[in-house]
């Protein structure tokens, strides 16, 4: 179960929203890496692939936060 909230400049954010923001940043880095290595040539539909990659990364981050039980646990890797 996900408990706790993040306090960002006085605005309380649900851990899923923070996880989504982190997932977007990680996905952007992976997209840049895949482009530089020219690995998108093996992908049929880049938009679908990028969306699926975002969902998988977000799921991994959310799963880690849920298992740890503490939203700040993700930052103690």
N, C-alpha and C positions, 0 to 999 in steps of 0.2 A: 504494500500500500504506500502510495506517495503521500508524504506528510511534509509540512513546513512550506514556507514561502521565501522568496528572495525579496529583499528590500533594496530597490534600485532607485536612489535619489528620492526616497519617500514614497515610491510607488511599489505596492506589493505585487509581485509577479508569481504566477503559478509555475512550478518546476517544469511543466510541459512546454510552456512558452519559452523559458530560458533554454531548455533542451533543443527546441526547434531552432532558435537563433544560433546555437552552437553547431547544430547539424547543417544549417545553411552555410556557415563559414567553412566547415570541413568539406562539404560537398563542392563548394567553389574551388577549394584547393585541389581536390581530387579531379575535378573537371579540367583545371589548368594543367595538371600533371598528365592526364590522359591525352589532352590536346598536344602537349609538347612531345610526348612519346609516340604520337600518331597512332594511338590505339583505337580511336573512334572509327577507323576504317573497318573494324570487325563488328561494329554495331549497326543494326538495321535502321533504327529510328532513334536518333540522338535525344530528342525531347522525352520520349518514354523512358529511355535508359537513365537519363539524369533525374527524372522524377522518381523512378524506382530506387536509384541510389540514395536520394534524399530520404525516402521513407525507411530504407534499411538502416542508414546511419542514425536517423532519429529514433528508430526502434531500439538500436543498441544503446544509445545514450539514455533513453527513457527506462529501458530494462535495468541498466546499471544503477540508476538513481532509485528505482523501485526496490531492487534487491538490497541496496545499501540502507534504505530507509531514511536517508538524510540527503537532501538536495545538494548540500555542499560536498558530499563524498566524492562527486565526480571530479572536483578540483584537487583532490588529494591523491591522484594517480601516482 
